């Protein structure tokens, strides 16, 4: 039976312990230096060592790294159907939030007009449900209109208006 201390895994483990600060088992520590394991708060079964909930840990991490605002903004975009209702969500789509302005693309100009009339109500709803998103106003866009300035049949100049003398 092979000796477990001579396996490659054991050698790699010992090498990493030497590099990263732990002494391998079975070896004597450095001469004249005694390592104290009496670090406060690191004893098992003492206060402060209980596991924390994953949600609380992630909330703390996101606030520490400054991610609460972008996460709240993404939540607004993902929850657009819940905010405005299923019928309205089928005809509109929340695109982005830039500088406190929520941009919404609508299926038609009629839907954009109707949603403009509901702007105050929607901003209030978003502000109460997602305060970290910092949405101050909403910009509603109608569908993209075709342009005649580019394409295979465009010509330089004034275009069709030049025939009206």
Secondary structure in CASP SS format (residue, H / E / C, confidence):
PFRMAT SS
TARGET T0000
AUTHOR 0000-0000-0000
METHOD secondary structure of the structure
MODEL  1
X C 1.00
X C 1.00
X C 1.00
X H 1.00
X H 1.00
X H 1.00
X C 1.00
X H 1.00
X H 1.00
X H 1.00
X H 1.00
X H 1.00
X H 1.00
X H 1.00
X H 1.00
X H 1.00
X H 1.00
X H 1.00
X H 1.00
X C 1.00
X C 1.00
X C 1.00
X C 1.00
X C 1.00
X C 1.00
X C 1.00
X C 1.00
X C 1.00
X C 1.00
X C 1.00
X C 1.00
X C 1.00
X C 1.00
X C 1.00
X C 1.00
X C 1.00
X C 1.00
X C 1.00
X C 1.00
X C 1.00
X C 1.00
X C 1.00
X C 1.00
X C 1.00
X C 1.00
X C 1.00
X C 1.00
X C 1.00
X C 1.00
X C 1.00
X C 1.00
X C 1.00
X C 1.00
X H 1.00
X H 1.00
X H 1.00
X H 1.00
X H 1.00
X H 1.00
X H 1.00
X H 1.00
X H 1.00
X H 1.00
X H 1.00
X H 1.00
X C 1.00
X C 1.00
X H 1.00
X H 1.00
X H 1.00
X H 1.00
X H 1.00
X H 1.00
X H 1.00
X H 1.00
X H 1.00
X H 1.00
X H 1.00
X C 1.00
X H 1.00
X H 1.00
X H 1.00
X H 1.00
X H 1.00
X C 1.00
X H 1.00
X H 1.00
X H 1.00
X H 1.00
X H 1.00
X H 1.00
X E 1.00
X E 1.00
X E 1.00
X E 1.00
X E 1.00
X E 1.00
X E 1.00
X C 1.00
X C 1.00
X E 1.00
X E 1.00
X E 1.00
X E 1.00
X E 1.00
X E 1.00
X C 1.00
X C 1.00
X H 1.00
X H 1.00
X H 1.00
X H 1.00
X H 1.00
X H 1.00
X H 1.00
X H 1.00
X H 1.00
X C 1.00
X H 1.00
X H 1.00
X H 1.00
X H 1.00
X H 1.00
X H 1.00
X H 1.00
X H 1.00
X H 1.00
X H 1.00
X H 1.00
X C 1.00
X H 1.00
X H 1.00
X H 1.00
X C 1.00
X C 1.00
X C 1.00
X E 1.00
X E 1.00
X E 1.00
X E 1.00
X E 1.00
X C 1.00
X C 1.00
X C 1.00
X C 1.00
X C 1.00
X C 1.00
X C 1.00
X C 1.00
X C 1.00
X C 1.00
X C 1.00
X C 1.00
X C 1.00
X C 1.00
X C 1.00
X C 1.00
X C 1.00
X H 1.00
X H 1.00
X H 1.00
X H 1.00
X H 1.00
X C 1.00
X C 1.00
END
